[in-house]
Amino acid sequence: MPEAVVPAFAHYLVIDFEATCCDQGTVPRHAMEIIEFGVVMVDAVDFRIVDEFQSFVRPVRHPQLTGFCKQLTSIRQADVDAAPTFPACVAAFESWLSRYRDVAFCSWGDYDRNQLQQDCDFHRIPNPIAAPHRNVKRLFSERQRRTKMYGLSGAVREAGLAFTGTHHRGIDDARNIARLLPFVFGDARLADNAERVA
């Protein structure tokens, strides 16, 4: 029987942000702002979600959400109007994160890492995450020996799972990413990979 692999980290910090957006070009990429923190903390041994952090964020550059953004994310104008500002949300997140040590920051692609840094730069506050980043979108395909890079919902389907919650809601996307971590850091294999990698 093969020896159990000791995880490199105690926890995986899985993050998915939603941000202001428009399909008509009225919210340029460099002016997008986070409007939802969706965060789950995952035990690196058994891949259980052990904690969550979720908050809407009030945007200041484009405070009125576009119709496209509301339809895509299901986030309402009232949700962000009543939400804390980005610096206040980061302070609450840092307090929550301080309970954990030895984590890896995981997101589906590099967008979330880059968007967080962009918002921190705009608000002139330090980035709250010092942990190393893992692009689990890329790692999922590499580990499963696939040349294709999957969107989150496609990867969930490939894993034989049903997407839970609402796609493009930060907390639901983070929970679904967490369900894929056994295929990235564990021994889980996609069905048609089982024979050739066994």
BELNOR-V992412 format. One record per residue. N is the residue number from 1. RES is the residue in one small letter. OMEGA is omega in degrees with one decimal (* if undefined). Layout:
N_RES_OMEGA + N_RES_OMEGA
This chain:
1_m_-178.1 + 2_p_178.5 + 3_e_176.9 + 4_a_178.3 + 5_v_177.9 + 6_v_-179.1 + 7_p_179.1 + 8_a_-178.5 + 9_f_177.6 + 10_a_-177.5 + 11_h_170.9 + 12_y_178.1 + 13_l_-174.6 + 14_v_-175.0 + 15_i_170.7 + 16_d_178.1 + 17_f_165.0 + 18_e_-175.2 + 19_a_174.1 + 20_t_-176.8 + 21_c_177.9 + 22_c_178.2 + 23_d_179.5 + 24_q_177.4 + 25_g_-179.4 + 26_t_175.2 + 27_v_-178.9 + 28_p_-176.6 + 29_r_-176.5 + 30_h_179.8 + 31_a_176.4 + 32_m_179.3 + 33_e_176.7 + 34_i_175.3 + 35_i_173.2 + 36_e_167.3 + 37_f_171.8 + 38_g_-170.4 + 39_v_171.0 + 40_v_175.6 + 41_m_-173.0 + 42_v_175.8 + 43_d_-174.5 + 44_a_-179.6 + 45_v_-174.7 + 46_d_175.8 + 47_f_174.3 + 48_r_169.8 + 49_i_-176.9 + 50_v_-179.0 + 51_d_178.5 + 52_e_172.4 + 53_f_178.0 + 54_q_174.9 + 55_s_166.5 + 56_f_-178.2 + 57_v_-179.9 + 58_r_179.5 + 59_p_-179.0 + 60_v_-179.5 + 61_r_176.8 + 62_h_-172.8 + 63_p_178.1 + 64_q_178.6 + 65_l_176.6 + 66_t_176.0 + 67_g_178.9 + 68_f_-178.1 + 69_c_-179.5 + 70_k_179.4 + 71_q_-177.9 + 72_l_-170.5 + 73_t_-171.8 + 74_s_175.7 + 75_i_-176.4 + 76_r_176.4 + 77_q_-180.0 + 78_a_179.6 + 79_d_-177.3 + 80_v_178.4 + 81_d_-178.5 + 82_a_-172.6 + 83_a_174.1 + 84_p_173.9 + 85_t_179.6 + 86_f_179.4 + 87_p_179.2 + 88_a_178.1 + 89_c_178.3 + 90_v_179.0 + 91_a_178.1 + 92_a_178.6 + 93_f_179.5 + 94_e_178.0 + 95_s_177.6 + 96_w_-176.3 + 97_l_-176.3 + 98_s_178.6 + 99_r_-174.3 + 100_y_175.7 + 101_r_173.2 + 102_d_-179.9 + 103_v_169.9 + 104_a_178.7 + 105_f_-177.7 + 106_c_173.5 + 107_s_-179.1 + 108_w_-174.7 + 109_g_-178.6 + 110_d_-176.5 + 111_y_-173.2 + 112_d_177.2 + 113_r_-178.3 + 114_n_179.8 + 115_q_177.9 + 116_l_179.6 + 117_q_179.0 + 118_q_-179.5 + 119_d_177.6 + 120_c_178.6 + 121_d_-179.0 + 122_f_-178.1 + 123_h_178.3 + 124_r_174.9 + 125_i_179.7 + 126_p_174.0 + 127_n_-176.0 + 128_p_-176.3 + 129_i_176.4 + 130_a_-175.6 + 131_a_175.8 + 132_p_-177.6 + 133_h_174.9 + 134_r_176.8 + 135_n_-173.2 + 136_v_172.6 + 137_k_179.2 + 138_r_-177.2 + 139_l_177.7 + 140_f_-179.4 + 141_s_179.6 + 142_e_-177.1 + 143_r_-179.4 + 144_q_177.7 + 145_r_177.3 + 146_r_176.5 + 147_t_-178.5 + 148_k_171.4 + 149_m_-173.9 + 150_y_164.5 + 151_g_-176.5 + 152_l_-177.8 + 153_s_177.3 + 154_g_178.6 + 155_a_177.4 + 156_v_177.4 + 157_r_180.0 + 158_e_-179.6 + 159_a_178.7 + 160_g_-178.0 + 161_l_173.0 + 162_a_179.1 + 163_f_179.2 + 164_t_-179.7 + 165_g_-175.4 + 166_t_178.1 + 167_h_-176.4 + 168_h_162.0 + 169_r_-171.3 + 170_g_-175.4 + 171_i_179.4 + 172_d_177.1 + 173_d_178.9 + 174_a_178.5 + 175_r_179.5 + 176_n_174.0 + 177_i_179.8 + 178_a_179.9 + 179_r_179.8 + 180_l_-176.0 + 181_l_175.1 + 182_p_178.6 + 183_f_-178.3 + 184_v_-175.6 + 185_f_-178.4 + 186_g_-176.6 + 187_d_-177.8 + 188_a_-179.8 + 189_r_173.3 + 190_l_-171.7 + 191_a_-176.2 + 192_d_174.8 + 193_n_-169.4 + 194_a_-176.7 + 195_e_-172.2 + 196_r_179.7 + 197_v_-178.8 + 198_a_*
